[in-house]
Amino acid sequence: MSTVRAAADPLFDDLALAERRVGVQRATSPAIAASLGGPPPAPTASGCVARWIGEPTNGFLGALCPEHIAYENSIADPPGTASLRRGLAALIGATEALLALAENRNLAEAEAQIQGLAGALASFTQVAAAPFGPTSGAAAVLTLLGPVAQQLQPLANELVSANNAARVRELILQNEDNFNRLIVQLREAHDAVFQIFVADSEIRIALASRADRAALQAGRSRLMNGYRLLLSNYVVLLPRAEGSWKAVVRAAKEPTGFNLITTRAAVDDARIAAEAIRRAQAAFRAGS
C-alpha cells in the first residue's frame, strides 16, 4: 500500500496544479466577459458575486468568494484531487489498521493505526462532499467518490467510540464492501482526471502569448500522451492495492488460512509495477 501511494502521489501533485489552474480560469472567465460588455457574472453557490477589476489581461477579481479559496490557496489540494488522494489514504489506513488487528495486537498497540484510519476517513468524507467541484471541472470525480464517502462516513465516528480491538476489527470488516467500492471508484475516475488535464492544456494555450502559444501547441501531443501513460499505469496499479486490501481481510477473517507466499508474491508484483511507474514519471518529466 505504501508503494502504491508513493507511485500515485506525483500524479496527484500534477493533477492538483492542473485543477487549480482550471478552477481559477473558470472563476475569472465570466467576470472578464462581463467587464467587456457580456452578461453579469452569476452568484456563486454561497451567493458571492466577483466582478473583474482592471484590464482583461492585467486585473483581478474584486471579491474573494469562499469557492475561490479551494483553488487560490497554496496549502491544500483542490476538491477533485483531494478526494482522490484522501480516498486512497483511507483505503491504506483501513489496511494498516486491519493488519494491526490481524496480527493480534491489542487496542493500545493498534491505536495509532486506528486513529490514522479515523482521521483519513473524516478527511475523505469532508472533501468528497465539497460543493465546489464543478468550478474546477472535477464534478465527475466527486460524483464517483461522493456516494462511497457517504457510506464510509459513519465508520469514522464508530471507530472513535469503539473500546476494544474486536469491535474495531468488526467495524472495519463490516465495511469491506464499501472499501471494495472505493477501489473501483478510484479506478473509474481515470477519464475524469484526464479531462482535467485536457482542460488545463486548452486554458494554458488560450491564455499564452502568441510566441508561447506556438511552443505549447507543439508540445501538447507529448504532454497529453504522457499523462495518458501515467494514468494508465495508475489504473493498472490499483488492482495491486485491491489485492493487498483483500489479503489483509482474509488474514483478519481466517488467520490460520493466511498464505504468506502468495501475499509476498503480490507485494513483490506491486513493487515492480510501482518502479515501472516511477521510471515512466521520470522519463515524462525529463521530456523523453
ZAROLO-764271 format. One record per atom (N, C-alpha, C, O): residue in one letter; x negated, y, z. Coordinates in steps of 0.1 Angstrom, whole numbers, padded with zeros to 4 digits, always signed. Layout:
AXYZ;...
END
This chain:
M-0008-0012+0000;M+0000+0000+0000;M-0009+0013+0000;M-0006+0022-0007;S-0019+0012+0008;S-0029+0024+0008;S-0035+0026-0006;S-0037+0037-0011;T-0038+0015-0013;T-0043+0015-0026;T-0033+0022-0036;T-0037+0030-0045;V-0021+0018-0035;V-0010+0023-0043;V-0009+0038-0041;V-0008+0046-0051;R-0009+0043-0029;R-0008+0057-0025;R-0020+0064-0031;R-0018+0075-0037;A-0032+0059-0030;A-0044+0066-0035;A-0043+0068-0050;A-0048+0078-0055;A-0037+0058-0057;A-0036+0059-0071;A-0025+0069-0076;A-0026+0075-0086;A-0014+0069-0068;A-0003+0078-0071;A-0005+0093-0068;A+0000+0101-0075;D-0013+0096-0058;D-0014+0109-0053;D-0019+0119-0063;D-0014+0130-0065;P-0029+0116-0071;P-0034+0125-0082;P-0023+0129-0092;P-0022+0140-0096;L-0015+0119-0095;L-0004+0121-0105;L+0006+0130-0098;L+0011+0139-0105;F+0009+0128-0085;F+0019+0137-0078;F+0013+0151-0077;F+0021+0161-0078;D+0000+0152-0076;D-0006+0166-0075;D-0004+0173-0088;D+0000+0185-0088;D-0006+0166-0099;D-0004+0173-0112;D+0011+0176-0114;D+0014+0187-0119;L+0020+0167-0110;L+0034+0170-0111;L+0038+0182-0103;L+0047+0190-0107;A+0033+0183-0091;A+0036+0195-0082;A+0033+0208-0089;A+0041+0217-0089;L+0021+0209-0096;L+0017+0221-0103;L+0027+0223-0115;L+0031+0235-0117;A+0030+0213-0122;A+0039+0214-0133;A+0053+0219-0129;A+0059+0228-0134;E+0058+0212-0119;E+0072+0215-0114;E+0072+0229-0108;E+0082+0236-0110;R+0062+0234-0102;R+0061+0247-0096;R+0062+0257-0107;R+0069+0267-0106;R+0054+0255-0118;R+0055+0265-0129;R+0069+0265-0136;R+0074+0276-0139;V+0075+0253-0138;V+0088+0252-0144;V+0098+0259-0135;V+0107+0267-0140;G+0097+0257-0122;G+0106+0264-0112;G+0106+0279-0113;G+0116+0285-0113;V+0093+0284-0113;V+0092+0298-0113;V+0097+0304-0126;V+0104+0314-0126;Q+0094+0297-0137;Q+0099+0302-0150;Q+0114+0303-0151;Q+0120+0312-0156;R+0120+0292-0146;R+0135+0292-0147;R+0141+0301-0137;R+0153+0305-0139;A+0134+0306-0127;A+0139+0316-0118;A+0138+0330-0125;A+0146+0339-0123;T+0127+0332-0132;T+0124+0345-0137;T+0131+0348-0151;T+0134+0359-0154;S+0132+0338-0159;S+0137+0340-0173;S+0151+0347-0173;S+0152+0357-0181;P+0161+0343-0165;P+0174+0351-0166;P+0172+0365-0162;P+0179+0374-0168;A+0164+0368-0152;A+0162+0381-0147;A+0155+0390-0158;A+0158+0402-0160;I+0145+0384-0165;I+0138+0391-0175;I+0147+0394-0187;I+0148+0405-0192;A+0156+0384-0191;A+0165+0386-0201;A+0175+0397-0198;A+0179+0405-0206;A+0179+0398-0185;A+0189+0408-0181;A+0182+0422-0182;A+0189+0432-0185;S+0169+0423-0179;S+0163+0436-0179;S+0161+0441-0194;S+0159+0453-0196;L+0163+0432-0203;L+0162+0435-0217;L+0176+0437-0224;L+0177+0438-0236;G+0186+0438-0215;G+0199+0440-0220;G+0208+0428-0221;G+0220+0429-0225;G+0204+0417-0216;G+0212+0405-0216;G+0221+0405-0204;G+0222+0414-0197;P+0229+0394-0202;P+0238+0393-0191;P+0231+0393-0178;P+0220+0389-0177;P+0238+0398-0168;P+0231+0399-0154;P+0228+0385-0149;P+0236+0376-0152;P+0218+0384-0141;P+0214+0370-0136;P+0225+0366-0126;P+0230+0374-0118;A+0228+0353-0127;A+0238+0348-0117;A+0232+0346-0104;A+0220+0344-0102;P+0240+0347-0093;P+0235+0345-0080;P+0230+0330-0078;P+0235+0321-0085;T+0220+0329-0070;T+0216+0315-0067;T+0226+0308-0058;T+0236+0314-0054;A+0223+0296-0054;A+0232+0288-0046;A+0234+0295-0032;A+0245+0293-0026;S+0224+0302-0027;S+0225+0309-0015;S+0232+0323-0016;S+0234+0330-0006;G+0236+0327-0028;G+0242+0340-0031;G+0232+0351-0034;G+0236+0362-0035;C+0219+0348-0034;C+0209+0358-0037;C+0208+0361-0052;C+0210+0353-0060;V+0207+0374-0055;V+0205+0379-0068;V+0192+0386-0070;V+0189+0396-0062;A+0183+0381-0078;A+0170+0387-0080;A+0169+0393-0094;A+0170+0386-0104;R+0167+0406-0094;R+0166+0414-0107;R+0151+0416-0110;R+0143+0417-0101;W+0148+0417-0123;W+0134+0419-0127;W+0130+0434-0126;W+0138+0442-0130;I+0119+0436-0120;I+0114+0450-0119;I+0101+0451-0127;I+0091+0443-0125;G+0100+0460-0136;G+0088+0462-0144;G+0090+0457-0158;G+0101+0453-0162;E+0079+0457-0166;E+0079+0452-0179;E+0080+0437-0180;E+0076+0430-0170;P+0085+0431-0191;P+0087+0416-0191;P+0075+0409-0189;P+0075+0398-0182;T+0063+0414-0194;T+0051+0407-0192;T+0043+0411-0180;T+0032+0406-0177;N+0048+0421-0173;N+0040+0426-0161;N+0049+0432-0151;N+0050+0444-0148;G+0057+0423-0145;G+0067+0427-0135;G+0068+0416-0124;G+0060+0407-0123;F+0080+0417-0117;F+0082+0407-0106;F+0097+0407-0103;F+0104+0416-0106;L+0101+0396-0096;L+0115+0395-0091;L+0116+0404-0079;L+0108+0405-0071;G+0127+0412-0079;G+0129+0421-0068;G+0135+0416-0056;G+0138+0423-0046;A+0137+0403-0055;A+0141+0396-0042;A+0135+0383-0041;A+0133+0376-0051;L+0131+0379-0029;L+0126+0366-0026;L+0137+0357-0021;L+0140+0356-0009;C+0144+0350-0030;C+0155+0342-0026;C+0150+0329-0020;C+0139+0325-0022;P+0159+0323-0011;P+0154+0310-0005;P+0151+0300-0015;P+0142+0291-0013;E+0158+0300-0027;E+0155+0290-0037;E+0141+0291-0043;E+0135+0282-0048;H+0136+0304-0043;H+0122+0306-0049;H+0111+0301-0040;H+0101+0297-0045;I+0113+0300-0027;I+0103+0297-0018;I+0097+0283-0021;I+0085+0280-0019;A+0106+0274-0025;A+0102+0260-0028;A+0092+0259-0039;A+0084+0249-0039;Y+0091+0269-0047;Y+0082+0269-0059;Y+0071+0279-0057;Y+0060+0278-0064;E+0073+0289-0049;E+0062+0300-0048;E+0053+0298-0036;E+0043+0306-0035;N+0056+0289-0027;N+0047+0287-0016;N+0035+0278-0022;N+0036+0271-0032;S+0024+0279-0015;S+0012+0271-0018;S+0009+0260-0009;S-0002+0254-0008;I+0019+0256+0000;I+0016+0246+0010;I+0024+0233+0007;I+0017+0222+0006;A+0037+0234+0005;A+0045+0222+0003;A+0047+0219-0011;A+0048+0228-0020;D+0049+0206-0014;D+0053+0202-0028;D+0067+0208-0031;D+0075+0209-0022;P+0070+0211-0044;P+0084+0214-0048;P+0093+0202-0046;P+0088+0191-0045;P+0106+0204-0047;P+0115+0193-0043;P+0114+0180-0050;P+0113+0169-0043;G+0112+0180-0063;G+0111+0167-0071;G+0099+0159-0067;G+0100+0147-0064;T+0088+0166-0067;T+0075+0160-0063;T+0075+0155-0049;T+0071+0144-0046;A+0081+0163-0040;A+0081+0160-0026;A+0090+0147-0024;A+0086+0139-0015;S+0101+0146-0031;S+0109+0134-0029;S+0102+0121-0033;S+0104+0111-0027;L+0094+0122-0044;L+0087+0110-0049;L+0076+0107-0039;L+0074+0095-0035;R+0068+0117-0035;R+0056+0114-0026;R+0061+0109-0013;R+0055+0100-0007;R+0071+0115-0007;R+0076+0111+0006;R+0084+0099+0005;R+0085+0091+0015;G+0091+0096-0006;G+0097+0083-0007;G+0087+0072-0007;G+0089+0061-0001;L+0076+0073-0014;L+0065+0063-0014;L+0060+0062+0000;L+0056+0051+0005;A+0058+0073+0007;A+0053+0073+0021;A+0062+0066+0030;A+0058+0059+0039;A+0075+0067+0028;A+0085+0060+0037;A+0084+0045+0034;A+0084+0037+0044;L+0082+0041+0022;L+0080+0027+0019;L+0067+0021+0026;L+0067+0010+0031;I+0057+0029+0025;I+0044+0025+0031;I+0045+0024+0046;I+0040+0015+0052;G+0052+0034+0052;G+0055+0034+0066;G+0062+0022+0071;G+0059+0016+0081;A+0072+0018+0063;A+0080+0006+0067;A+0072-0006+0066;A+0073-0015+0075;T+0063-0007+0056;T+0054-0019+0055;T+0044-0019+0067;T+0042-0030+0073;E+0039-0008+0070;E+0029-0008+0082;E+0036-0011+0095;E+0030-0018+0103;A+0048-0005+0097;A+0055-0008+0110;A+0059-0023+0111;A+0057-0029+0121;L+0064-0028+0100;L+0069-0042+0100;L+0057-0051+0101;L+0058-0062+0108;L+0046-0048+0095;L+0033-0056+0096;L+0029-0056+0111;L+0025-0067+0116;A+0029-0045+0117;A+0025-0045+0131;A+0034-0054+0140;A+0029-0060+0149;L+0047-0054+0137;L+0056-0063+0145;L+0055-0077+0140;L+0056-0086+0149;A+0052-0080+0128;A+0050-0094+0123;A+0037-0100+0129;A+0037-0112+0131;E+0028-0091+0133;E+0016-0096+0140;E+0018-0098+0155;E+0008-0100+0162;N+0031-0096+0159;N+0034-0098+0173;N+0029-0088+0182;N+0027-0091+0194;R+0026-0076+0177;R+0022-0065+0186;R+0035-0061+0194;R+0046-0061+0189;N+0033-0056+0206;N+0044-0051+0214;N+0047-0037+0209;N+0041-0031+0201;L+0058-0032+0215;L+0063-0019+0211;L+0052-0008+0213;L+0051+0001+0205;A+0045-0008+0224;A+0035+0002+0227;A+0024+0001+0217;A+0019+0012+0212;E+0019-0011+0213;E+0008-0012+0203;E+0013-0008+0189;E+0005-0003+0182;A+0026-0010+0186;A+0030-0007+0173;A+0036+0007+0172;A+0042+0012+0162;E+0036+0015+0183;E+0043+0028+0184;E+0038+0038+0173;E+0047+0045+0168;A+0025+0038+0171;A+0021+0048+0161;A+0027+0045+0147;A+0031+0054+0140;Q+0027+0032+0143;Q+0033+0029+0130;Q+0048+0032+0130;Q+0053+0036+0120;I+0055+0029+0141;I+0069+0031+0142;I+0072+0046+0141;I+0082+0050+0134;Q+0065+0054+0149;Q+0067+0068+0148;Q+0064+0074+0134;Q+0070+0083+0129;G+0053+0068+0128;G+0050+0072+0114;G+0061+0070+0105;G+0064+0078+0096;L+0068+0058+0106;L+0079+0055+0098;L+0091+0064+0100;L+0097+0069+0091;A+0094+0067+0113;A+0105+0076+0116;A+0103+0089+0110;A+0112+0095+0105;G+0090+0094+0111;G+0087+0108+0106;G+0088+0108+0091;G+0093+0117+0085;A+0083+0097+0084;A+0083+0096+0070;A+0097+0096+0065;A+0101+0102+0054;L+0106+0088+0072;L+0120+0087+0067;L+0127+0101+0069;L+0134+0105+0060;A+0125+0107+0080;A+0131+0120+0082;A+0127+0130+0072;A+0135+0138+0067;S+0114+0130+0068;S+0109+0139+0058;S+0114+0136+0045;S+0118+0145+0037;F+0115+0123+0041;F+0120+0119+0028;F+0135+0123+0027;F+0139+0129+0016;T+0143+0120+0037;T+0157+0123+0036;T+0160+0138+0035;T+0169+0143+0029;Q+0151+0146+0041;Q+0153+0161+0041;Q+0150+0166+0027;Q+0158+0174+0022;V+0139+0162+0021;V+0135+0168+0008;V+0144+0162-0003;V+0147+0169-0013;A+0149+0149-0002;A+0157+0144-0012;A+0171+0150-0012;A+0178+0148-0022;A+0175+0156-0001;A+0188+0163-0001;A+0187+0178-0004;A+0196+0185-0004;A+0175+0182-0009;A+0172+0197-0012;A+0182+0201-0023;A+0184+0194-0033;P+0188+0213-0021;P+0198+0217-0031;P+0192+0225-0043;P+0199+0230-0051;F+0179+0226-0044;F+0172+0234-0053;F+0166+0227-0065;F+0159+0233-0073;G+0169+0214-0066;G+0162+0206-0077;G+0165+0211-0091;G+0155+0212-0098;P+0177+0215-0095;P+0179+0219-0109;P+0171+0231-0113;P+0168+0233-0124;T+0167+0239-0103;T+0158+0251-0106;T+0145+0247-0112;T+0139+0254-0120;S+0140+0235-0109;S+0127+0231-0113;S+0127+0221-0124;S+0117+0216-0129;G+0139+0216-0128;G+0140+0206-0138;G+0139+0192-0131;G+0138+0182-0138;A+0140+0192-0118;A+0138+0179-0110;A+0151+0173-0106;A+0152+0164-0098;A+0162+0178-0112;A+0176+0173-0108;A+0177+0158-0110;A+0182+0151-0102;A+0171+0153-0121;A+0172+0139-0124;A+0164+0130-0113;A+0169+0120-0109;V+0153+0135-0108;V+0145+0128-0098;V+0154+0128-0085;V+0155+0117-0079;L+0160+0139-0081;L+0167+0139-0069;L+0180+0131-0070;L+0185+0126-0060;T+0186+0131-0082;T+0198+0123-0084;T+0195+0108-0082;T+0203+0100-0077;L+0183+0104-0086;L+0179+0090-0084;L+0176+0086-0069;L+0180+0076-0064;L+0169+0095-0063;L+0164+0093-0049;L+0173+0097-0038;L+0173+0092-0027;G+0182+0107-0041;G+0191+0112-0031;G+0200+0101-0025;G+0201+0101-0012;P+0207+0092-0032;P+0215+0082-0026;P+0208+0073-0017;P+0213+0069-0006;V+0196+0068-0021;V+0189+0058-0013;V+0184+0065+0000;V+0183+0059+0010;A+0180+0078-0002;A+0176+0086+0010;A+0187+0087+0020;A+0185+0085+0032;Q+0199+0089+0016;Q+0211+0090+0025;Q+0213+0076+0032;Q+0217+0076+0043;Q+0211+0065+0024;Q+0213+0052+0030;Q+0202+0049+0041;Q+0205+0042+0051;L+0191+0055+0039;L+0180+0053+0049;L+0180+0062+0061;L+0173+0060+0071;Q+0188+0073+0059;Q+0188+0084+0069;Q+0191+0079+0084;Q+0184+0083+0093;P+0201+0070+0086;P+0204+0066+0099;P+0192+0058+0106;P+0191+0058+0118;L+0184+0052+0098;L+0173+0044+0103;L+0163+0052+0111;L+0158+0048+0122;A+0160+0065+0107;A+0151+0073+0114;A+0156+0076+0128;A+0148+0075+0137;N+0168+0079+0130;N+0174+0081+0143;N+0174+0068+0152;N+0171+0069+0164;E+0178+0057+0145;E+0178+0045+0153;E+0165+0040+0158;E+0164+0034+0168;L+0154+0043+0150;L+0141+0039+0154;L+0137+0046+0167;L+0130+0041+0175;V+0140+0059+0167;V+0136+0067+0179;V+0143+0062+0192;V+0137+0063+0202;S+0155+0057+0191;S+0162+0052+0203;S+0160+0038+0206;S+0164+0033+0216;A+0153+0030+0197;A+0151+0016+0199;A+0141+0015+0211;A+0131+0022+0212;N+0143+0005+0220;N+0135+0004+0232;N+0127-0009+0233;N+0121-0012+0243;N+0127-0017+0222;N+0118-0029+0222;N+0115-0033+0208;N+0121-0029+0198;A+0104-0040+0207;A+0099-0044+0194;A+0109-0052+0186;A+0109-0051+0174;A+0116-0061+0192;A+0125-0069+0185;A+0136-0061+0178;A+0140-0064+0167;R+0141-0051+0185;R+0151-0042+0179;R+0146-0034+0168;R+0153-0033+0158;V+0133-0029+0168;V+0128-0022+0157;V+0126-0031+0145;V+0130-0027+0134;R+0121-0043+0148;R+0120-0053+0137;R+0133-0056+0130;R+0134-0056+0118;E+0144-0057+0139;E+0157-0060+0133;E+0162-0048+0125;E+0168-0050+0114;L+0160-0036+0129;L+0164-0024+0122;L+0158-0023+0108;L+0164-0020+0098;I+0145-0026+0108;I+0138-0025+0095;I+0143-0036+0086;I+0145-0033+0074;L+0144-0048+0091;L+0149-0059+0082;L+0163-0057+0077;L+0167-0061+0066;Q+0171-0050+0086;Q+0185-0047+0081;Q+0185-0037+0069;Q+0195-0037+0062;N+0174-0030+0068;N+0173-0020+0057;N+0165-0026+0045;N+0160-0018+0037;E+0162-0038+0045;E+0154-0044+0035;E+0159-0041+0021;E+0151-0037+0012;D+0172-0042+0019;D+0177-0039+0005;D+0176-0024+0002;D+0174-0021-0010;N+0177-0015+0012;N+0176-0001+0009;N+0161+0002+0005;N+0159+0010-0004;F+0152-0004+0011;F+0138-0002+0007;F+0135-0008-0007;F+0128-0003-0015;N+0142-0019-0010;N+0141-0025-0024;N+0147-0015-0034;N+0141-0013-0045;R+0158-0009-0030;R+0164+0001-0040;R+0155+0013-0041;R+0154+0019-0052;L+0148+0017-0030;L+0139+0028-0031;L+0128+0025-0041;L+0124+0034-0049;I+0122+0013-0041;I+0112+0010-0050;I+0117+0011-0065;I+0110+0016-0073;V+0129+0006-0067;V+0135+0006-0080;V+0136+0021-0085;V+0133+0024-0096;Q+0141+0030-0076;Q+0143+0043-0080;Q+0130+0051-0082;Q+0129+0060-0090;L+0120+0048-0074;L+0107+0054-0076;L+0102+0050-0090;L+0095+0058-0097;R+0105+0038-0094;R+0101+0034-0107;R+0109+0040-0118;R+0104+0044-0129;E+0122+0041-0116;E+0131+0046-0126;E+0130+0061-0128;E+0134+0066-0138;A+0123+0068-0119;A+0121+0082-0121;A+0111+0086-0131;A+0108+0098-0133;H+0104+0076-0138;H+0093+0079-0146;H+0097+0089-0158;H+0089+0098-0161;D+0108+0087-0164;D+0111+0096-0175;D+0115+0110-0170;D+0111+0120-0177;A+0122+0111-0159;A+0125+0124-0153;A+0112+0132-0150;A+0111+0144-0152;V+0102+0125-0145;V+0089+0131-0142;V+0082+0135-0156;V+0077+0146-0156;F+0083+0127-0166;F+0077+0131-0179;F+0084+0143-0184;F+0077+0151-0190;Q+0097+0144-0183;Q+0104+0156-0188;Q+0099+0169-0181;Q+0099+0180-0187;I+0095+0168-0168;I+0090+0180-0162;I+0076+0184-0168;I+0074+0196-0170;F+0068+0174-0171;F+0055+0177-0178;F+0058+0183-0192;F+0051+0192-0196;V+0068+0178-0199;V+0071+0183-0212;V+0076+0198-0211;V+0071+0206-0218;A+0085+0200-0201;A+0090+0214-0200;A+0078+0224-0196;A+0078+0235-0201;D+0069+0219-0187;D+0058+0227-0183;D+0049+0231-0195;D+0045+0242-0196;S+0047+0221-0204;S+0039+0223-0216;S+0045+0233-0225;S+0038+0242-0230;E+0058+0232-0227;E+0065+0242-0235;E+0065+0256-0229;E+0063+0266-0237;I+0066+0257-0216;I+0066+0270-0210;I+0052+0276-0211;I+0051+0288-0214;R+0042+0269-0209;R+0028+0274-0209;R+0025+0279-0223;R+0018+0289-0225;I+0030+0272-0234;I+0027+0276-0247;I+0035+0289-0250;I+0030+0298-0256;A+0048+0289-0246;A+0056+0301-0249;A+0051+0314-0242;A+0052+0324-0248;L+0045+0312-0231;L+0041+0324-0223;L+0026+0328-0226;L+0022+0339-0221;A+0019+0320-0233;A+0005+0322-0236;A+0003+0334-0246;A+0012+0337-0254;S-0009+0340-0246;S-0012+0349-0256;S-0014+0342-0269;S-0015+0330-0270;R-0014+0350-0280;R-0015+0343-0293;R-0027+0334-0295;R-0027+0323-0300;A-0039+0339-0290;A-0051+0332-0291;A-0050+0319-0282;A-0054+0308-0286;D-0045+0320-0270;D-0044+0309-0261;D-0034+0299-0266;D-0035+0287-0264;R-0023+0304-0272;R-0012+0296-0277;R-0018+0285-0287;R-0014+0274-0287;A-0026+0290-0296;A-0032+0281-0306;A-0039+0269-0299;A-0038+0258-0303;A-0047+0273-0289;A-0055+0262-0282;A-0046+0252-0275;A-0049+0240-0275;L-0036+0258-0268;L-0027+0249-0261;L-0019+0240-0270;L-0017+0228-0267;Q-0015+0245-0282;Q-0008+0237-0291;Q-0017+0226-0297;Q-0012+0215-0299;A-0029+0230-0299;A-0039+0220-0305;A-0041+0208-0295;A-0043+0197-0299;G-0041+0212-0282;G-0044+0202-0272;G-0032+0195-0266;G-0033+0187-0257;R-0020+0199-0271;R-0008+0194-0264;R-0006+0179-0266;R-0002+0172-0257;S-0010+0174-0278;S-0008+0159-0280;S-0016+0151-0270;S-0012+0141-0264;R-0029+0155-0269;R-0038+0148-0259;R-0033+0148-0245;R-0033+0139-0238;L-0028+0160-0241;L-0023+0162-0228;L-0011+0154-0225;L-0010+0146-0215;M-0001+0154-0234;M+0011+0147-0232;M+0009+0132-0233;M+0015+0124-0225;N+0001+0127-0242;N-0002+0113-0243;N-0010+0108-0231;N-0008+0097-0226;G-0018+0117-0225;G-0025+0114-0213;G-0015+0112-0201;G-0016+0102-0193;Y-0005+0120-0200;Y+0005+0119-0190;Y+0014+0106-0192;Y+0018+0100-0183;R+0016+0103-0205;R+0024+0091-0208;R+0016+0079-0202;R+0022+0069-0197;L+0003+0079-0204;L-0005+0068-0200;L-0005+0067-0184;L-0003+0056-0179;L-0007+0078-0178;L-0008+0078-0163;L+0006+0074-0157;L+0006+0067-0147;L+0017+0079-0163;L+0030+0075-0158;L+0033+0060-0161;L+0039+0053-0152;S+0028+0055-0172;S+0030+0041-0175;S+0022+0032-0165;S+0027+0022-0160;N+0010+0037-0162;N+0002+0030-0152;N+0009+0030-0138;N+0009+0020-0131;Y+0014+0041-0135;Y+0022+0043-0122;Y+0033+0033-0121;Y+0035+0026-0111;V+0041+0032-0132;V+0052+0023-0132;V+0048+0008-0131;V+0054+0000-0124;V+0037+0005-0138;V+0031-0009-0137;V+0026-0012-0123;V+0026-0023-0118;L+0021-0002-0116;L+0015-0003-0103;L+0026-0006-0092;L+0024-0013-0082;L+0038+0000-0094;L+0048-0001-0084;L+0052-0015-0080;L+0055-0018-0069;P+0053-0024-0090;P+0056-0038-0086;P+0046-0044-0076;P+0049-0053-0068;R+0033-0039-0077;R+0024-0043-0066;R+0028-0039-0053;R+0027-0046-0043;A+0033-0026-0052;A+0038-0022-0039;A+0050-0030-0035;A+0052-0033-0023;E+0059-0033-0044;E+0070-0042-0041;E+0066-0055-0036;E+0072-0060-0027;G+0056-0061-0042;G+0051-0074-0037;G+0045-0073-0023;G+0047-0082-0015;S+0038-0062-0020;S+0033-0060-0007;S+0045-0059+0004;S+0044-0066+0014;W+0055-0051+0000;W+0066-0050+0009;W+0073-0063+0012;W+0076-0067+0023;K+0076-0071+0001;K+0083-0083+0002;K+0074-0094+0010;K+0080-0102+0017;A+0061-0093+0008;A+0053-0103+0015;A+0053-0100+0030;A+0054-0110+0038;V+0054-0087+0034;V+0055-0084+0049;V+0069-0088+0054;V+0070-0093+0065;V+0079-0086+0046;V+0092-0090+0050;V+0093-0105+0053;V+0098-0110+0062;R+0087-0113+0043;R+0086-0127+0045;R+0079-0131+0058;R+0083-0140+0065;A+0068-0124+0060;A+0060-0127+0072;A+0068-0124+0085;A+0067-0131+0095;A+0076-0113+0085;A+0083-0109+0096;A+0095-0119+0099;A+0098-0122+0110;K+0101-0124+0088;K+0112-0133+0089;K+0107-0148+0093;K+0113-0154+0101;E+0096-0152+0087;E+0092-0166+0088;E+0076-0166+0090;E+0069-0169+0081;P+0071-0162+0102;P+0057-0161+0104;P+0049-0174+0100;P+0038-0173+0096;T+0056-0185+0103;T+0048-0198+0101;T+0047-0201+0086;T+0039-0209+0082;G+0056-0195+0078;G+0055-0198+0063;G+0047-0188+0055;G+0048-0188+0043;F+0040-0179+0062;F+0032-0169+0055;F+0021-0175+0048;F+0013-0183+0053;N+0019-0171+0035;N+0009-0177+0026;N-0002-0166+0025;N-0001-0157+0016;L-0013-0168+0032;L-0023-0158+0032;L-0031-0158+0019;L-0034-0147+0014;I-0032-0169+0013;I-0040-0170+0000;I-0032-0162-0011;I-0038-0154-0018;T-0019-0165-0012;T-0011-0158-0022;T-0011-0143-0020;T-0012-0135-0029;T-0010-0139-0007;T-0009-0125-0004;T-0022-0118-0007;T-0023-0107-0012;R-0033-0125-0004;R-0047-0119-0006;R-0048-0117-0022;R-0054-0107-0026;A-0044-0127-0029;A-0044-0125-0044;A-0037-0113-0049;A-0041-0106-0058;A-0025-0111-0043;A-0017-0100-0047;A-0024-0087-0043;A-0023-0077-0051;V-0030-0086-0031;V-0037-0074-0027;V-0049-0071-0037;V-0051-0060-0041;D-0056-0082-0041;D-0067-0080-0050;D-0062-0075-0064;D-0069-0067-0070;D-0051-0081-0068;D-0045-0076-0080;D-0041-0062-0080;D-0044-0054-0090;A-0036-0057-0069;A-0032-0043-0067;A-0045-0034-0068;A-0044-0023-0074;R-0055-0039-0062;R-0068-0031-0062;R-0073-0030-0076;R-0078-0019-0080;I-0073-0040-0083;I-0078-0040-0097;I-0070-0030-0105;I-0075-0022-0113;A-0057-0031-0104;A-0048-0022-0111;A-0050-0007-0107;A-0051+0001-0116;A-0052-0005-0094;A-0054+0009-0090;A-0068+0014-0095;A-0069+0026-0098;E-0078+0006-0095;E-0091+0010-0100;E-0089+0014-0115;E-0096+0023-0120;A-0082+0006-0123;A-0079+0009-0137;A-0072+0023-0138;A-0075+0031-0147;I-0063+0026-0129;I-0056+0039-0129;I-0066+0050-0126;I-0065+0060-0133;R-0074+0048-0116;R-0084+0058-0113;R-0093+0061-0125;R-0097+0073-0127;R-0098+0051-0132;R-0106+0053-0144;R-0099+0061-0154;R-0104+0070-0161;A-0086+0057-0156;A-0078+0065-0166;A-0076+0079-0162;A-0076+0088-0171;Q-0074+0082-0149;Q-0073+0095-0145;Q-0086+0103-0147;Q-0085+0115-0151;A-0097+0097-0144;A-0110+0104-0146;A-0112+0107-0160;A-0117+0118-0164;A-0109+0097-0169;A-0111+0100-0184;A-0101+0111-0188;A-0105+0119-0197;F-0089+0111-0183;F-0079+0121-0187;F-0084+0135-0183;F-0084+0145-0191;R-0089+0137-0171;R-0094+0150-0166;R-0107+0154-0172;R-0110+0166-0173;A-0115+0144-0177;A-0127+0147-0184;A-0125+0151-0199;A-0134+0155-0206;G-0112+0149-0203;G-0109+0152-0217;G-0113+0141-0227;G-0113+0144-0239;S-0115+0129-0222;S-0119+0118-0231;S-0108+0108-0233;S-0109+0098-0240;
END
